[in-house]
Amino acid sequence: MPSIEDGLLKSRGIAIGQAYVDVKTPFFGDATFRLGKGYGWFGANSVDLSRNFHQSLSYAALSAPRTLMGASVEIELLDGVTYAQYLVNGSDLAVDENDAKSLAGRLRLESERASLTLSYMLGADRFDSEGELSWFAEAVGTYKLNDMLSVSGLVRVGQEEVNGETHEFGLLEAQARASLFEGRFVIGARASVLHDEDGMITGRDQSLFEVTATAEFRPLDQIGIGLEYRHDQSSEDDAFGGSRGAATRSDQDTVSFFFRVRF
């Protein structure tokens, strides 16, 4: 699991990704109550990399919580329609640093071929302020065209108050995946763009572009062998490492080989 500095057991250099208790009830639309820490659900990919087709995460991972610590309740409103309400310490925090809680919610509509998830988070998320609020909202849609081809899209926007000023960001992402030869060969592509006005997400005013292509051969249902190519581009000339590790480049290319076993 990814190591996340969240204040929990940090003296021992350990970060716990998930630790929660679920209580399912037959009341209020089969409500499920949860208390503890869990992975964030935002975006089209999971922070748990084993659940994703692509080996890398897009820039969507920078602009939403990876983990949330608190309490939640999820209710099935109608067949295929669920809503979850959260009260949490903040983004990626096991221990609340400013005593100001954040609210988050998720409305999910799902059918046999399509799904739409609308989410938000609102609160004083900065460790040094209880009065300056930040928020973001997103919409994630997926559609399965047929048994071989599926597509998805993500839109996310947000704002943060810093010393009386407002910082903003916007994110767009699209994905497509095709399964060939009865699922033995799978190819997928992803493209995303993050406009980070005033550096709310990355610490500097810039736009980041990413394109990723992944191919995987599955000789058995549980085994995958694959190759991934990724290109990153920034609107700034010194965003990525160049000669001798110095940030002297506006772009970078990454090639990854992988082998995975599902069980």
C-alpha positions as CSV (number, residue, x, y, z in Angstrom):
1,M,0.0,0.0,0.0
2,P,1.2,3.6,-0.5
3,S,2.9,5.3,2.4
4,I,0.9,8.3,3.5
5,E,2.1,10.7,6.2
6,D,-1.1,11.2,8.1
7,G,0.0,11.5,11.7
8,L,-0.9,7.9,12.7
9,L,2.1,5.9,14.1
10,K,4.5,8.2,12.4
11,S,7.1,7.8,15.1
12,R,7.4,4.2,13.8
13,G,7.4,5.1,10.2
14,I,4.2,3.3,9.5
15,A,1.0,4.4,7.7
16,I,-2.1,2.3,7.8
17,G,-4.1,2.6,4.5
18,Q,-7.4,1.3,5.8
19,A,-8.8,0.3,9.2
20,Y,-12.6,0.6,9.7
21,V,-15.7,-1.1,11.1
22,D,-18.9,-1.5,9.0
23,V,-22.3,-2.1,10.5
24,K,-25.1,-3.1,8.1
25,T,-28.7,-2.6,9.1
26,P,-32.1,-3.4,7.5
27,F,-33.3,0.1,8.2
28,F,-33.4,3.3,6.2
29,G,-32.7,1.7,2.9
30,D,-30.3,-1.0,4.2
31,A,-28.1,1.7,5.7
32,T,-24.4,0.9,6.2
33,F,-22.6,2.8,9.0
34,R,-18.8,3.0,8.9
35,L,-16.3,4.3,11.5
36,G,-12.5,4.4,10.8
37,K,-10.1,5.1,8.0
38,G,-10.6,4.1,4.4
39,Y,-9.4,4.9,0.9
40,G,-11.0,7.8,-0.9
41,W,-13.4,6.9,-3.6
42,F,-12.9,10.0,-5.8
43,G,-11.9,9.7,-9.4
44,A,-12.0,6.9,-11.9
45,N,-9.1,5.0,-10.4
46,S,-8.4,3.7,-6.9
47,V,-5.4,4.6,-4.7
48,D,-5.2,0.8,-4.3
49,L,-3.1,0.3,-7.5
50,S,-4.0,-3.4,-7.7
51,R,-7.6,-2.4,-8.6
52,N,-6.6,-0.4,-11.6
53,F,-5.8,-1.3,-15.2
54,H,-3.2,1.4,-15.7
55,Q,0.0,1.0,-13.5
56,S,0.3,4.8,-12.8
57,L,-2.3,7.3,-11.4
58,S,-3.2,10.4,-13.4
59,Y,-3.1,13.9,-12.0
60,A,-6.6,13.3,-10.6
61,A,-4.8,11.6,-7.7
62,L,-3.1,14.9,-6.7
63,S,-6.4,16.9,-6.3
64,A,-8.5,14.6,-4.1
65,P,-7.9,12.8,-0.7
66,R,-6.2,9.4,-0.9
67,T,-7.6,8.5,2.5
68,L,-10.4,9.7,4.8
69,M,-10.7,9.2,8.6
70,G,-14.1,9.6,10.3
71,A,-17.7,8.4,10.2
72,S,-20.1,7.8,7.3
73,V,-23.5,6.4,6.4
74,E,-24.5,5.0,3.1
75,I,-28.2,4.5,2.1
76,E,-29.8,2.9,-1.0
77,L,-32.4,5.5,-2.0
78,L,-33.8,3.6,-5.0
79,D,-32.8,0.5,-7.0
80,G,-29.4,1.5,-8.5
81,V,-29.3,4.9,-6.6
82,T,-27.2,5.2,-3.4
83,Y,-26.0,8.2,-1.3
84,A,-23.2,8.3,1.3
85,Q,-22.6,11.1,3.8
86,Y,-19.2,11.5,5.5
87,L,-17.9,13.5,8.5
88,V,-14.1,13.3,8.4
89,N,-11.0,14.9,9.9
90,G,-9.7,16.1,6.5
91,S,-7.7,15.0,3.6
92,D,-5.2,12.2,4.3
93,L,-5.4,12.8,8.1
94,A,-5.8,10.2,10.8
95,V,-5.4,12.8,13.5
96,D,-7.2,16.1,13.1
97,E,-4.7,19.0,13.1
98,N,-7.1,21.9,13.4
99,D,-10.3,20.6,15.1
100,A,-12.4,21.5,12.1
101,K,-14.2,18.7,10.5
102,S,-15.0,18.3,6.8
103,L,-18.1,17.2,5.1
104,A,-18.1,14.9,2.0
105,G,-20.9,13.2,0.1
106,R,-21.3,10.8,-2.8
107,L,-24.4,10.1,-5.0
108,R,-24.1,7.1,-7.3
109,L,-26.5,6.1,-10.1
110,E,-25.8,2.8,-11.7
111,S,-27.4,0.7,-14.4
112,E,-26.3,-2.4,-16.3
113,R,-24.1,-0.5,-18.8
114,A,-23.6,2.9,-17.2
115,S,-22.8,4.7,-14.0
116,L,-22.6,8.3,-12.8
117,T,-21.0,9.4,-9.5
118,L,-21.4,12.9,-8.1
119,S,-19.2,13.8,-5.2
120,Y,-18.1,16.8,-3.1
121,M,-15.9,17.7,-0.1
122,L,-16.1,20.9,2.0
123,G,-14.2,22.0,5.0
124,A,-11.2,23.8,6.6
125,D,-8.6,21.4,5.3
126,R,-5.4,23.3,6.0
127,F,-3.6,22.4,9.2
128,D,-3.0,26.0,10.2
129,S,-6.5,27.4,9.7
130,E,-10.0,26.6,11.0
131,G,-11.8,29.5,9.2
132,E,-10.5,29.3,5.6
133,L,-12.5,26.8,3.7
134,S,-11.6,24.6,0.7
135,W,-14.0,22.6,-1.5
136,F,-14.1,20.5,-4.6
137,A,-16.8,18.8,-6.6
138,E,-16.6,16.1,-9.3
139,A,-18.6,14.0,-11.7
140,V,-17.4,10.6,-12.9
141,G,-19.2,8.7,-15.7
142,T,-18.6,5.3,-17.2
143,Y,-20.3,3.6,-20.1
144,K,-19.9,0.1,-21.5
145,L,-20.5,0.2,-25.2
146,N,-20.4,-3.5,-25.6
147,D,-18.6,-6.6,-24.1
148,M,-15.3,-5.4,-25.6
149,L,-15.2,-1.6,-25.2
150,S,-15.8,0.8,-22.3
151,V,-15.2,4.5,-21.8
152,S,-15.1,6.9,-18.8
153,G,-14.8,10.6,-18.1
154,L,-14.1,12.8,-15.1
155,V,-14.6,16.5,-14.4
156,R,-13.4,18.0,-11.1
157,V,-13.2,21.7,-9.9
158,G,-12.2,23.2,-6.6
159,Q,-11.3,26.3,-4.6
160,E,-9.3,27.1,-1.5
161,E,-9.1,30.3,0.7
162,V,-5.6,31.3,1.6
163,N,-5.0,34.6,3.5
164,G,-8.1,36.2,2.0
165,E,-7.3,35.1,-1.5
166,T,-9.0,32.4,-3.6
167,H,-7.1,29.7,-5.3
168,E,-8.7,27.5,-7.9
169,F,-8.1,24.3,-10.0
170,G,-9.8,22.3,-12.7
171,L,-9.3,18.8,-14.0
172,L,-10.5,16.8,-17.0
173,E,-9.8,13.1,-17.6
174,A,-10.9,10.6,-20.2
175,Q,-10.3,6.8,-20.5
176,A,-11.1,4.1,-23.0
177,R,-10.4,0.3,-22.7
178,A,-10.8,-2.5,-25.2
179,S,-10.8,-6.3,-24.4
180,L,-9.8,-8.5,-27.4
181,F,-9.6,-12.2,-28.1
182,E,-12.0,-13.2,-25.3
183,G,-10.2,-11.0,-22.8
184,R,-6.8,-12.4,-23.3
185,F,-5.5,-9.1,-24.6
186,V,-6.5,-5.8,-23.1
187,I,-5.5,-2.3,-24.3
188,G,-6.3,1.1,-22.7
189,A,-5.6,4.8,-23.0
190,R,-6.0,7.7,-20.6
191,A,-5.6,11.4,-21.0
192,S,-5.9,14.1,-18.4
193,V,-5.2,17.8,-17.9
194,L,-4.9,19.7,-14.6
195,H,-5.0,23.5,-14.6
196,D,-3.6,24.5,-11.2
197,E,-4.3,28.2,-10.9
198,D,-2.1,29.8,-8.2
199,G,-0.6,26.4,-7.3
200,M,-3.4,25.1,-5.1
201,I,-2.5,21.4,-5.9
202,T,1.1,21.4,-7.1
203,G,2.4,24.5,-5.4
204,R,2.9,26.5,-8.5
205,D,0.7,28.1,-11.3
206,Q,0.9,25.6,-14.1
207,S,-1.1,23.3,-16.4
208,L,-0.1,19.6,-16.5
209,F,-1.0,17.2,-19.3
210,E,-0.7,13.4,-19.2
211,V,-1.3,10.7,-21.8
212,T,-0.9,7.0,-20.9
213,A,-1.2,3.9,-23.0
214,T,-1.3,0.4,-21.5
215,A,-1.3,-3.1,-23.1
216,E,-1.7,-6.3,-21.1
217,F,-1.6,-10.0,-22.2
218,R,-3.4,-12.4,-19.9
219,P,-2.4,-16.0,-20.7
220,L,-4.5,-17.1,-17.7
221,D,-7.4,-15.3,-16.0
222,Q,-5.2,-14.7,-12.9
223,I,-1.9,-13.6,-14.7
224,G,-1.1,-10.5,-16.6
225,I,2.0,-9.4,-18.4
226,G,2.1,-5.8,-19.7
227,L,3.7,-2.7,-21.0
228,E,2.8,1.0,-20.3
229,Y,4.0,4.2,-21.9
230,R,3.3,7.6,-20.3
231,H,4.0,11.2,-21.4
232,D,3.8,14.2,-19.1
233,Q,3.9,17.8,-20.2
234,S,3.9,21.0,-18.1
235,S,3.2,24.6,-19.2
236,E,6.4,25.5,-17.2
237,D,9.9,24.8,-18.5
238,D,11.3,23.5,-15.2
239,A,8.7,21.1,-14.0
240,F,10.5,17.8,-14.4
241,G,14.0,16.6,-13.6
242,G,16.6,16.8,-16.3
243,S,20.4,16.7,-16.3
244,R,21.8,15.6,-12.9
245,G,18.4,15.7,-11.4
246,A,17.9,19.4,-11.8
247,A,14.4,20.6,-12.8
248,T,15.2,21.8,-16.3
249,R,12.5,20.1,-18.5
250,S,8.9,20.8,-19.4
251,D,8.1,17.1,-20.2
252,Q,9.1,13.6,-19.4
253,D,8.4,10.1,-20.8
254,T,8.1,6.9,-18.7
255,V,8.0,3.2,-19.9
256,S,7.0,0.5,-17.4
257,F,6.9,-3.3,-17.7
258,F,4.8,-5.2,-15.3
259,F,3.7,-8.7,-14.2
260,R,0.8,-9.2,-11.9
261,V,-1.1,-12.1,-10.4
262,R,-4.8,-11.7,-9.4
263,F,-6.2,-13.8,-6.5
